[in-house]
Amino acid sequence: MDQHLGTVLAIPVEIQVVLGSATMPVAQLMKLNRGAVIPLNHRIGELVDITVNGRVVARGEIVVVDDDSSRFGVSLTEIVSPAGGAGSV
């Protein structure tokens, strides 16, 4: 049984941290230049969604990794249950 579990645990999955989203007409999108800022629907301090293969599985807070201010990570604060509820980590 451990051999089969090892096979499943080796399957790669795509993990995404969703910082926010925005909606705009194509005409406005076409006018964007380098350095343009697109406001997102999340604010600083709000939880971000963590998705695995397109499904939200958790939420967390953005954190700086180690002492390198150019690297970021996510500190999990809640796990989303399959039924849609959430539980604290």
Phi, psi and omega per residue, in radians:
M1 nan -0.624 3.131
D2 -1.069 -0.601 3.125
Q3 -1.111 -0.738 3.141
H4 -1.197 -0.679 3.113
L5 -1.125 -0.714 3.103
G6 -1.054 -0.660 3.113
T7 -1.129 -0.771 3.134
V8 -1.161 -0.744 -3.117
L9 -1.167 -0.311 3.139
A10 -1.546 -0.075 -3.126
I11 -1.245 2.174 3.130
P12 -1.281 2.494 3.069
V13 -2.240 2.678 3.118
E14 -1.650 2.115 3.122
I15 -1.904 2.295 3.102
Q16 -2.246 2.510 3.003
V17 -1.910 2.055 -3.061
V18 -1.620 1.865 -3.113
L19 -1.359 -0.393 -3.133
G20 2.755 3.136 3.119
S21 -2.545 2.914 3.114
A22 -2.575 2.660 3.084
T23 -2.142 2.320 3.107
M24 -2.671 2.678 3.094
P25 -1.171 2.692 3.134
V26 -1.004 -0.671 -3.134
A27 -1.035 -0.719 3.120
Q28 -1.202 -0.698 3.104
L29 -1.045 -0.711 -3.121
M30 -1.183 -0.358 -3.130
K31 -1.529 -0.099 -3.108
L32 -1.204 2.441 3.089
N33 -2.070 2.985 3.075
R34 -0.970 2.342 3.130
G35 1.567 -0.080 3.126
A36 -1.124 2.553 3.116
V37 -1.906 2.225 3.094
I38 -1.870 1.956 3.125
P39 -1.146 2.349 3.121
L40 -1.764 2.909 -3.080
N41 -1.461 -0.046 3.078
H42 -1.761 2.626 3.091
R43 -1.898 2.803 3.080
I44 -1.020 2.345 3.133
G45 1.632 -0.269 3.082
E46 -1.329 2.646 3.092
L47 -1.180 2.562 3.068
V48 -1.893 2.641 3.121
D49 -1.470 2.434 3.025
I50 -1.947 2.132 -3.129
T51 -1.986 2.568 3.024
V52 -2.149 2.080 -3.097
N53 0.886 0.717 3.048
G54 1.523 -0.051 -3.114
R55 -1.960 2.284 3.110
V56 -1.183 2.147 -3.125
V57 -2.034 -0.311 -3.101
A58 -2.821 2.990 3.019
R59 -2.326 2.691 -3.128
G60 -2.841 -3.135 3.141
E61 -1.921 2.461 3.087
I62 -1.245 2.345 3.125
V63 -2.337 2.735 3.034
V64 -1.455 2.335 -3.119
V65 -1.501 2.196 3.122
D66 0.928 -2.466 -3.136
D67 -1.786 0.203 -3.106
D68 -1.717 1.762 -3.054
S69 -1.197 -0.041 3.103
S70 -1.638 -0.053 3.140
R71 -2.035 2.355 -3.123
F72 -2.135 2.767 3.075
G73 -2.525 -3.007 3.127
V74 -2.253 2.283 3.036
S75 -1.697 2.000 -3.093
L76 -1.173 2.335 3.107
T77 -2.067 -0.429 3.063
E78 -2.640 2.544 3.080
I79 -1.823 2.303 3.137
V80 -1.553 2.181 -3.141
S81 -1.320 2.747 3.141
P82 -1.006 -0.461 -3.115
A83 -1.394 -0.117 3.092
G84 1.854 -0.191 3.093
G85 -1.394 3.117 -3.135
A86 -2.344 2.654 3.063
G87 -2.338 2.559 -3.136
S88 -1.228 2.633 3.088
V89 -1.522 nan nan
